[in-house]
Amino acid sequence: MTKPLPHDLFAGLPPHLDEELFTVLAESAQVRIERIVSPPGHRSEPDAWYDQDRDEWVMVLRGRAALEIEGEPELVEIGAGQHLVLPAHLRHRVAWTSAVEPTIWLAVHYR
């Protein structure tokens, strides 16, 4: 067995992104952990909704964002250190991310 080595979630970030970057950090049949990097000023396409078949726990590590939840009048704003759970099939999208820096998310998808 090889010795586990630490990895830096903030290492290897590209200097420029045109779209979100999804990196799977660990995965099994029941759980997927990923880092998501949203470029400054990112927003989902107007008619695009995430509708996932697993629950998702998501945390902003750096930056700031707002999520639009289908049918809800208020945006859900989330900043560095904050987290929330998005139940399976809760349709949502990114309304905006920080305009001055990439927003870095840690997401755990689970059954």
Secondary structure, 3 states (H helix, E strand, C coil): CCCCCCCCCCCCCCCCCCCCEEEEEEECCCEEEEEEEECCCCCCCCCCCECCCCEEEEEEEECEEEEEECCCCCCEEEECCCEEEECCCCCEEEEEECCCCCEEEEEEEEC
